[in-house]
Structure formats: structure tokens, C-alpha cells
């Protein structure tokens, strides 16, 4: 396992142990970066208008389309570090 993958895995664990809950915009960034890092580009259809949370999550992930997983992992780690 590469150092970045190890750091990412540790950051995922640390993200669940933050002392304060991040605001919704930050939570969406965390979600989008995690999905891009683990699954790559979004490949699901955009949720319907009635699913506001699903649409917000899809949008957060979709904005990262084309970002290499390694870059998403690095940005995820940096974001979690900044929240601690």
C-alpha cells in the first residue's frame, strides 16, 4: 500500500472522530472527495428534483469529474487535516 493510500485510510478514520461537526458545504466536499478517491468519476444518473440531499451529494461528486483518484485522496487528507 502506498503512503498516500495509508494516509487516506487514516484520514477516513479521523474524519469520523472530528471534535466538531463540519458545516454542510464541508461535508459535501468530504463526500465528493471520498467518492472520487474510491470510485472515480460519477457513473450514476442525477437524482430527481425531490431528492435534495441526493442531488447535493451527486453534484459534489460530479464537480470532481476527471480528477485522478490520487489527487482526490491527497485533497481529502488535506481537508481532514485542516478540520482537526
C-alpha positions, 0 to 999 in steps of 0.5 A: 500500500502506498503512503498516500493510500495509508494516509487516506485510510487514516484520514477516513478514520479521523474524519469520523472522530472530528471534535466538531461537526463540519458545516454542510458545504464541508461535508459535501466536499468530504463526500465528493472527495471520498467518492472520487478517491474510491470510485472515480468519476460519477457513473450514476444518473442525477437524482430527481428534483425531490431528492435534495440531499441526493442531488447535493451529494451527486453534484459534489461528486460530479464537480470532481469529474476527471480528477485522478483518484490520487489527487482526490485522496491527497485533497481529502487528507488535506481537508481532514487535516485542516478540520482537526 
